[in-house]
Amino acid sequence: MADESTQSITIDASPAAVMAVIADFGAYPQWAASVKSCEVTVPGPDGRAQQVAFKIDAGGIRDEYELAYCWQDDQQVSWRLVRGQMQDGR
């Protein structure tokens, strides 16, 4: 059985402002220290990425993986693993 993890926080900003930060994948290496690169591999018709490839280096953990995103306006975003070196997307 796969492990599951969830988290939640309260942010004092509009949903649109929060989603704009989440959707700005090019900026991830500037504020997420372990993210070395982030590349949109499949752009979406609304300007938000449908798939994004990540390269991370968190000291002893290095990985390359790709996530598929599902955007619901400015209300919700979810993602699933498409491929990865350390994790299985099945």
Secondary structure, 3 states (H helix, E strand, C coil): CCCCCCCCCCCCCCHHHHHHHHHCHHHHHHHCCCEEEEEEEEECCCCCEEEEEEEEEECCEEEEEEEEEEEECCCEEEEEEEEECCCCCC
